Amino acid sequence: MEKREIHSVLTDFLNERLMQVTASGQAEKNDFLKAKIRPVLTKGVLHFQAEEFIGKQAFHKNLTAEEAVDYLEGLMETSFRQLQLEAQDKSGTVLVSKKGKITVKVKKKAAMANVAASASGQDSGSTGGSDAALQAAWANGLSHNRKKRYILEEGIPVPFLVELGVQTKEGTIVHAKYDKFRQINRFLEFIEDVLPKLDKNQETRIIDFGCGKSYLTFAMYYYLKVLKGYPVRITGLDLKTDVIEHCSRLAKKFGYDSLEFLHGDIASYEGTDEVDMVVTLHACDTATDYALEKAVRWNAKVILSVPCCQHEVNKQMESELFAPVFHYGIIKERMAALYTDALRAEVLEAMGYRVQILEFIDMEHTPKNLLIRAVKQGKRKENREAIEAILKEIHTEPTLYRLLMEEK
């Protein structure tokens, strides 16, 4: 097969019926991990949004259909060996071997033709109205503002969401709680990404430090145990006795036997020796560091942390080089928060974790917060000198560095 067949297939797929194209299977090892393309409507015009995953970052750009075809052809020539194409009416695969042999496979989705025929009032052998029906339905779904599908779906009542006032008994999302609903689902997406790290054949032990009202703790349990069938045991810890008592009553009411809530402090908790996942949301200032240290000592497979109130570095931070910048309090405060979380990520990588810093929806503090997601990979990053150079420049000694890396 020749390259023009790739061009023909791409041209056939890149229209309003497209769902997604994924380019993967690196031609050579580098930071360009994969790329995706999906259709979007911008100001009423059909475009194709390319999302490039490079290292730990994602970059986006909008393309016309012709530009998208050229873009994907270029990727297959230089960067990747596989394209997976999904449209509403068909799916396709393009493979390029190491010797340059091209294989293209396209498969029609017969079920979609029947759906279209039903929608237009015709049998599956008739085509005139069905295409128009599909075109209208698919075009309706392309907008950036289309209704998002969530892990916990609207219209399906979930006991803890009803009890906590996020849903009505019919499954409708309470308007004032919609941001909370989005936050819960965004958090579950972070967990969904790390499911391959959790063993479904044995109990997964999870500790949630600073669980608070426990919206996310209940969501985590419901998602892993009820929806996914993982044998999990989750412990939520908090310093507020009334909150712990309330959440314990709810867990018992819902029959969540493997979910417990305990009154406890992050730094002093010694309730277990082995943990698979540690979650710490809004543990204030250095409490986050003590939680992260615990996770590392436990050799946790996964760490999810949303820090807040990074005061420690802000108080210590000074530098002749950055003096003109640090002179402005609000700038110094924001830089201190970014320094703190970046250094935490670097320390975790030095401990053998692959770390991402991601944006997390959080309506209780600031509109957007950062989430540190660390997954155990074993290989330690040789970054001590780089970390210490930064600490020397800004005259700081963050708690996590002191706990895990400082020479004894």
Secondary structure, 3 states (H helix, E strand, C coil): CCHHHHHHHHHHHCCCCEEEEEEEEECCCCCEEEEEEEEEEECCEEEEEEEEEECCEEEEEEECHHHHHHHHHHHHHHCEEEEEEEECCEEEEEEECCCCCEEEEEEECHHHHHHHHHHHCCCCCCCHHHHHHHHHHHHHCCECCCCCCCCCCCCCCCHHHHHCCCECCCCCECHHHHHHHHHHHHHHHHHHHCHHHCCCCCCEEEEEECCCCCHHHHHHHHHHHHHCCCCEEEEEEECCHHHHHHHHHHHHHHCCCCEEEEECCCCCCCCCCCCCEEEEEEEECCHHHHHHHHHHHCCCCEEEEEEECCHHHHHHCCCCCCHHHHCCHHHHHHHHHHHHHHHHHHHHHHCCEEEEEEEEECCCCCCEEEEEEEEECCCCCCCHHHHHHHHHHHCCCCHHHHHHCCCC
